[in-house]
Amino acid sequence: MRATNESTAAEAAAWTRRVDLAACYRLVALYGFDDLIFTHISARLPGLARRFLVNRYGLLFDEVTASNLVEVDADGRAVDGAAEVNPAGFAIHAAIHRAREDAACVLHIHHVDGIAVSARDEGLLPISQSSMVVLPSLAYHEYGGLVLDDGEAARLVASLGDRRFLMLRHHGLVTIGGSVAEAFIAMVHFATACTIQVRAQSGGGKLRTIDEAARTTTASRLAPGEKGVGRRLAWPALLRRLDRIDPGYRR
Protein backbone atom coordinates (compact mmCIF):
# COMPACT_ATOMS: atom_id res chain seq x y z
CA MET A 1 0.00 0.00 0.00
CA ARG A 2 2.83 2.40 0.88
CA ALA A 3 4.49 1.90 -2.51
CA THR A 4 1.18 2.55 -4.24
CA ASN A 5 0.63 5.76 -2.26
CA GLU A 6 4.15 6.96 -3.04
CA SER A 7 3.67 6.21 -6.71
CA THR A 8 0.36 8.07 -6.76
CA ALA A 9 1.93 11.07 -5.00
CA ALA A 10 4.83 11.12 -7.48
CA GLU A 11 2.45 10.99 -10.45
CA ALA A 12 0.35 13.80 -8.97
CA ALA A 13 3.47 15.96 -8.43
CA ALA A 14 4.61 15.31 -12.01
CA TRP A 15 1.20 16.25 -13.41
CA THR A 16 1.09 19.43 -11.31
CA ARG A 17 4.49 20.38 -12.71
CA ARG A 18 3.17 19.75 -16.23
CA VAL A 19 0.12 21.96 -15.63
CA ASP A 20 2.24 24.74 -14.14
CA LEU A 21 4.69 24.64 -17.04
CA ALA A 22 1.93 24.64 -19.65
CA ALA A 23 0.38 27.60 -17.83
CA CYS A 24 3.74 29.38 -17.94
CA TYR A 25 3.95 28.96 -21.72
CA ARG A 26 0.43 30.36 -22.09
CA LEU A 27 1.25 33.30 -19.79
CA VAL A 28 4.43 34.09 -21.72
CA ALA A 29 2.29 34.30 -24.85
CA LEU A 30 -0.39 36.33 -23.06
CA TYR A 31 2.20 38.85 -21.84
CA GLY A 32 3.72 39.12 -25.32
CA PHE A 33 7.06 37.64 -24.25
CA ASP A 34 7.08 34.89 -26.91
CA ASP A 35 9.01 34.84 -30.19
CA LEU A 36 7.20 32.69 -32.76
CA ILE A 37 8.09 29.06 -31.85
CA PHE A 38 11.52 29.96 -30.47
CA THR A 39 12.93 30.12 -26.92
CA HIS A 40 12.00 27.62 -24.25
CA ILE A 41 10.84 27.19 -20.70
CA SER A 42 12.04 24.01 -19.01
CA ALA A 43 11.10 22.40 -15.73
CA ARG A 44 12.71 19.58 -13.80
CA LEU A 45 10.37 16.65 -13.14
CA PRO A 46 9.94 16.27 -9.34
CA GLY A 47 12.15 13.54 -7.94
CA LEU A 48 13.99 12.98 -11.25
CA ALA A 49 17.31 14.80 -11.30
CA ARG A 50 17.98 14.23 -15.01
CA ARG A 51 14.49 14.40 -16.51
CA PHE A 52 12.95 17.64 -17.73
CA LEU A 53 9.87 18.94 -19.48
CA VAL A 54 10.02 21.25 -22.49
CA ASN A 55 7.75 22.33 -25.32
CA ARG A 56 7.25 20.26 -28.45
CA TYR A 57 9.19 22.06 -31.21
CA GLY A 58 6.92 23.77 -33.70
CA LEU A 59 4.06 24.63 -31.35
CA LEU A 60 3.20 28.22 -30.59
CA PHE A 61 3.29 28.92 -26.89
CA ASP A 62 -0.50 29.30 -26.70
CA GLU A 63 -0.81 25.76 -28.11
CA VAL A 64 1.14 24.12 -25.29
CA THR A 65 -0.81 21.83 -22.95
CA ALA A 66 0.16 19.72 -19.97
CA SER A 67 -0.01 16.51 -22.01
CA ASN A 68 1.89 17.68 -25.11
CA LEU A 69 4.94 18.78 -23.14
CA VAL A 70 7.87 16.50 -23.92
CA GLU A 71 9.98 14.67 -21.34
CA VAL A 72 13.66 14.97 -22.24
CA ASP A 73 16.96 13.85 -20.77
CA ALA A 74 19.83 16.13 -19.75
CA ASP A 75 20.96 16.41 -23.39
CA GLY A 76 17.54 17.49 -24.63
CA ARG A 77 16.67 14.18 -26.27
CA ALA A 78 13.04 13.04 -26.07
CA VAL A 79 12.75 10.11 -23.69
CA ASP A 80 10.19 8.37 -25.93
CA GLY A 81 12.43 8.98 -28.94
CA ALA A 82 9.55 10.17 -31.11
CA ALA A 83 8.56 13.70 -30.11
CA GLU A 84 10.21 16.56 -31.97
CA VAL A 85 12.26 18.81 -29.70
CA ASN A 86 15.01 21.34 -30.34
CA PRO A 87 18.18 20.11 -28.58
CA ALA A 88 20.07 23.25 -29.67
CA GLY A 89 17.39 25.44 -28.10
CA PHE A 90 17.54 23.37 -24.92
CA ALA A 91 21.31 23.80 -24.60
CA ILE A 92 21.08 26.85 -22.31
CA HIS A 93 18.55 25.08 -20.11
CA ALA A 94 20.51 21.83 -19.98
CA ALA A 95 23.66 23.63 -18.88
CA ILE A 96 21.87 25.53 -16.12
CA HIS A 97 19.93 22.51 -14.88
CA ARG A 98 23.14 20.47 -14.67
CA ALA A 99 24.94 23.19 -12.72
CA ARG A 100 22.11 24.35 -10.47
CA GLU A 101 20.15 21.82 -8.41
CA ASP A 102 17.91 24.68 -7.26
CA ALA A 103 16.82 25.34 -10.86
CA ALA A 104 13.41 23.68 -10.92
CA CYS A 105 12.49 25.98 -13.82
CA VAL A 106 14.57 27.90 -16.35
CA LEU A 107 12.75 30.55 -18.40
CA HIS A 108 14.41 32.17 -21.42
CA ILE A 109 12.80 34.84 -23.63
CA HIS A 110 13.85 37.15 -26.45
CA HIS A 111 12.27 40.20 -24.82
CA VAL A 112 12.69 43.21 -27.11
CA ASP A 113 13.22 45.77 -24.33
CA GLY A 114 15.45 43.32 -22.48
CA ILE A 115 17.68 42.94 -25.53
CA ALA A 116 17.73 46.74 -25.94
CA VAL A 117 18.92 47.18 -22.35
CA SER A 118 21.45 44.35 -22.76
CA ALA A 119 23.02 46.23 -25.66
CA ARG A 120 23.82 49.25 -23.49
CA ASP A 121 27.14 49.31 -21.62
CA GLU A 122 25.50 50.16 -18.30
CA GLY A 123 22.98 47.33 -18.48
CA LEU A 124 20.03 47.50 -16.08
CA LEU A 125 19.93 50.68 -14.01
CA PRO A 126 18.45 51.22 -10.52
CA ILE A 127 15.65 53.51 -11.66
CA SER A 128 12.50 51.55 -10.75
CA GLN A 129 11.07 49.43 -7.96
CA SER A 130 11.02 46.47 -10.37
CA SER A 131 14.76 46.83 -10.86
CA MET A 132 15.17 46.54 -7.08
CA VAL A 133 13.92 42.95 -7.31
CA VAL A 134 16.34 42.09 -10.10
CA LEU A 135 19.62 43.89 -9.40
CA PRO A 136 20.72 42.06 -6.22
CA SER A 137 20.75 38.75 -8.11
CA LEU A 138 21.59 39.84 -11.67
CA ALA A 139 24.43 38.47 -13.79
CA TYR A 140 25.50 39.26 -17.36
CA HIS A 141 26.76 36.99 -20.11
CA GLU A 142 28.69 38.41 -23.05
CA TYR A 143 27.48 37.34 -26.46
CA GLY A 144 29.51 34.53 -28.00
CA GLY A 145 27.11 33.29 -30.65
CA LEU A 146 24.63 30.44 -30.39
CA VAL A 147 24.98 28.19 -27.34
CA LEU A 148 25.64 24.99 -29.29
CA ASP A 149 28.75 23.51 -27.68
CA ASP A 150 29.95 22.57 -24.21
CA GLY A 151 32.48 25.40 -24.12
CA GLU A 152 29.94 28.16 -24.60
CA ALA A 153 27.52 26.44 -22.22
CA ALA A 154 30.21 26.27 -19.54
CA ARG A 155 31.00 29.95 -20.04
CA LEU A 156 27.32 30.82 -19.65
CA VAL A 157 27.03 28.82 -16.41
CA ALA A 158 30.15 30.56 -15.09
CA SER A 159 28.56 33.93 -15.87
CA LEU A 160 25.38 32.96 -14.05
CA GLY A 161 27.05 31.68 -10.88
CA ASP A 162 24.52 31.56 -8.06
CA ARG A 163 22.31 34.38 -9.42
CA ARG A 164 18.61 34.14 -10.31
CA PHE A 165 18.56 36.63 -13.20
CA LEU A 166 20.79 36.47 -16.27
CA MET A 167 20.97 39.10 -18.99
CA LEU A 168 22.34 37.61 -22.20
CA ARG A 169 23.99 40.50 -24.04
CA HIS A 170 22.36 41.09 -27.45
CA HIS A 171 20.20 38.00 -26.94
CA GLY A 172 17.61 37.99 -24.18
CA LEU A 173 16.67 37.34 -20.57
CA VAL A 174 16.81 34.26 -18.33
CA THR A 175 15.30 33.63 -14.91
CA ILE A 176 15.87 30.70 -12.56
CA GLY A 177 13.15 29.57 -10.17
CA GLY A 178 12.69 27.01 -7.43
CA SER A 179 9.29 26.55 -9.03
CA VAL A 180 7.63 27.47 -12.30
CA ALA A 181 5.74 30.21 -10.47
CA GLU A 182 8.95 31.78 -9.16
CA ALA A 183 10.60 31.77 -12.58
CA PHE A 184 7.62 33.44 -14.28
CA ILE A 185 7.00 36.09 -11.64
CA ALA A 186 10.72 36.87 -11.62
CA MET A 187 10.58 37.30 -15.39
CA VAL A 188 7.67 39.75 -15.12
CA HIS A 189 9.81 41.90 -12.81
CA PHE A 190 12.83 41.56 -15.13
CA ALA A 191 10.94 42.46 -18.31
CA THR A 192 9.07 45.30 -16.59
CA ALA A 193 12.31 46.82 -15.28
CA CYS A 194 13.76 46.74 -18.81
CA THR A 195 10.67 48.33 -20.37
CA ILE A 196 10.66 51.11 -17.79
CA GLN A 197 14.30 51.82 -18.53
CA VAL A 198 13.82 51.91 -22.30
CA ARG A 199 10.92 54.35 -21.92
CA ALA A 200 12.81 56.51 -19.44
CA GLN A 201 15.88 56.71 -21.68
CA SER A 202 13.81 57.43 -24.77
CA GLY A 203 12.66 60.70 -23.22
CA GLY A 204 16.17 62.13 -23.13
CA GLY A 205 17.64 64.10 -20.27
CA LYS A 206 19.37 62.86 -17.13
CA LEU A 207 18.00 59.80 -15.35
CA ARG A 208 17.43 59.86 -11.60
CA THR A 209 18.72 56.68 -9.98
CA ILE A 210 17.63 55.27 -6.63
CA ASP A 211 20.22 56.01 -3.96
CA GLU A 212 22.23 53.19 -2.40
CA ALA A 213 20.54 53.26 1.01
CA ALA A 214 17.06 53.03 -0.48
CA ARG A 215 18.23 50.28 -2.85
CA THR A 216 19.53 48.14 -0.01
CA THR A 217 16.46 48.61 2.16
CA THR A 218 13.98 48.07 -0.65
CA ALA A 219 15.72 44.98 -2.00
CA SER A 220 15.82 43.34 1.45
CA ARG A 221 12.11 43.96 1.93
CA LEU A 222 11.03 42.94 -1.57
CA ALA A 223 12.94 39.67 -1.90
CA PRO A 224 11.01 37.49 0.60
CA GLY A 225 7.62 38.76 -0.51
CA GLU A 226 8.46 38.56 -4.20
CA LYS A 227 9.09 34.82 -3.90
CA GLY A 228 6.66 33.81 -1.14
CA VAL A 229 3.63 35.97 -1.88
CA GLY A 230 4.12 35.57 -5.60
CA ARG A 231 4.05 31.79 -5.38
CA ARG A 232 1.23 31.68 -2.82
CA LEU A 233 -1.10 34.41 -4.15
CA ALA A 234 -0.06 35.79 -7.53
CA TRP A 235 0.41 32.43 -9.26
CA PRO A 236 -3.06 31.06 -8.36
CA ALA A 237 -4.51 34.39 -9.54
CA LEU A 238 -2.71 34.02 -12.86
CA LEU A 239 -4.05 30.48 -13.24
CA ARG A 240 -7.58 31.79 -12.63
CA ARG A 241 -7.04 34.33 -15.42
CA LEU A 242 -5.95 31.58 -17.79
CA ASP A 243 -8.93 29.43 -16.80
CA ARG A 244 -11.27 32.28 -17.72
CA ILE A 245 -9.58 32.72 -21.10
CA ASP A 246 -9.01 29.07 -22.04
CA PRO A 247 -8.54 26.23 -19.55
CA GLY A 248 -7.24 24.00 -22.36
CA TYR A 249 -3.66 24.26 -21.06
CA ARG A 250 -4.68 21.80 -18.32
CA ARG A 251 -5.36 18.97 -20.81
N, C-alpha and C positions, 0 to 999 in steps of 0.2 A: 504493500500500500504506500509506504514512504517513497519508494522509487517512482511510483505512478504520480504521486503528488508533486515530486520534484520535477518530473518531466512536464507535467501540466503547467507548473509555474514557469519553467524555462520557455515553453512554447508561448505562454501569455506574454512574457517579457519581450520575446523576439517579435511578436505581432505588434505590441505597443510601440516598439522601436520602429517598425515598418510604417505604422500609421503616422508617427511623429515625423519621420523623414519625408514621407509623401506630402504631409501638410507643409513642411518646410519648402519643398519644391514649389507647391502651389502658392505659398506666401511670397516667395522670391519673384514669381511671375506677377502676382498681384501688386507688389510694390515696384514693379518695373526694373528689377535688378537682373533679369535674365538677358541672355545674349543668344538668340535663336536656339539651337540645340547644344550650344557649347557651355563650358564650365560644368562643375560638378559639386554635389554635396554628398559627402560620404558619412556613414555611421557604422561604428563597430557593433557587431551583434553581441548582446549581453552574454557574458560567460565564455565567449569564443575570441581569444586574443588575436587570431589571424584570419578572421572571417568578417567581411564588411558588406554593407549594402550600398549600391550606387544605382543611378538611373540607367535604364536601357538606352543605348545610343540611338539617336534618331527621333526620340520623343521630345516634344516641347514640354516645358516644365509644368504647364497646366494639364498635361495628359498623364502625368505620373500618378500611380495609385500604389497602395500598400502591397498589392499582389504582383504588380509588374516590375517592382524593384528587383535588381539582380544581386544575388549573393556572389561575391568574388573573394579570391584569396589575396594574399599580401602583394602579389604582383599584378593584380587587376584582372586576372583570368576568371571567367565565369565558372563557378563550381560545377554546374550541370553541363558545361562544355558547349551549350547550344546558343544561349542568349548573346546578343551582340552588345558588346561594351567597348569602351575606348580606353585601352590600357595606357596610351600616351597621355590622355586627359587625366587619368587616375594617378599619374606619376607623383604629382605634388602631394596628393592625399596619402598615397602609400608611404612616402618618405616620412611624412609627419606622424602617421599612425605608428610606424615602426619605432620612431624615436620618442614618442610621447604617449605613455600609457594612460595619461589623463585625457587624451584626445578621443572622447567618445564620438565627437562629430567635428568634421572639418568642412567649412563652408568657403567656397572660392567664387568670386564674381568679377566680371569685367565692368565695374561700375564707372560710368563716364566721368563723374566728378571726382571719384577716387583716383582714376588714372591721371586726370588733370592735376590734382594735388601732388601725386607721386612724381610728376615731371618737374616740379619746382624744387630748387635746391633746399629750401627750408622745410619741405614736407608739411606735415600737419601742425598748425599753429594753435596755441592756447587762447582761442578767441570765442569759445562757446562752451556752454555747460556740457554738451555732448562730447566735446573734445576732452573734457575732464575725465570721462569714463575711459577713454581710449589711451591717452598719452602715458599713464603710468605703466602700461603693459604693451607698448607699441615697439615693434622692431621693423627694420627696413631691409629689403633684399635688392641688391643692384641687378639690373637686367643683364642676363647672360644668354638670351635666346630661349628657345623652348626647353622645358624640363623633360628631356628624353633619355638622359643617361644618369648613371649612378653618381658621377662626379658633380653634376649640376644639382642633383637632388641633395647630396651631402652638403653642398655649399648653402642651399636654401635652409636646410635644417639647422646649420650652424648659425645662420642669420637669425632664425626664429628664437633659438635658445629656449628659455622657459616662459616666453611671452605668450599672450593670448591674441594679440592683434599683429598682423603682418601686412605691411604695405609693399607690394611688388612693384618696383619702379617701372614705369611705362607699361604696366601690365594689368594690375588689379588689386583687389583686397582679399584677405584671408582672415577668418576668425576660427578660434579653437574653443570648443565647449565641452564641459563635462556631461552635457546632454544636448540633444538637438535644440531644445528651447534656449539654452544658454548661447549656443552658437548663433542662432538667428537673431535674438535680441541684441547680442553684441554687434552683429552686423548692421542692425538698424541704427545704433549709435554711431558706428564707424562711418556709414554712408551719409548719415545726417550731418555729422561734423564736417565731412568733405564738401557737401553741398553748401553749407553755411559759409565755409571759407571761400569757395569759388564765387559765390554771390557777393560776399564782402569785398573781395579783391577786384571784382569787376566794376565796382563803383568808384575806384580810384581813391586817392588820398591815403593818409596814414592809418594803419589799423591799430586799434587799442587792444592790447593783450591783457589777459588776466594776470594779476601780480602773483608772485611765487607763494606768498602766505595763503592767499585765497585758493590757489591751485592745490596746495597740499591738504588744506582743510576740506575742500569740496571733494577731492578724490577719495579721501579716507571715509567720508560719509556716504558717497555714492556707491562705492564698490560692493559692500555687503547687500544693499538693497537692490542694486542692478541685477545681481545674480539670483538672490533669494526670492524677492518679490516678483521679479520677472518670470521666473520658473513657476512660482506658485499661483500668481494672479494673471499676469499678462498673457502667458502662453494659453491657458484655458480660454481666455477671452478671444484670442486670435483663432483658436479652433472653432469657437462658436460663430465667429464671422464667416469662416470657411463653410461651416455647416449650413449657414443661411444662403450662401452663394451657390454651393454645389458640394454636397457631402460625398461625392463619388470618389474622392481621394482615399476614403476609408475601405474601399473594395479590395 
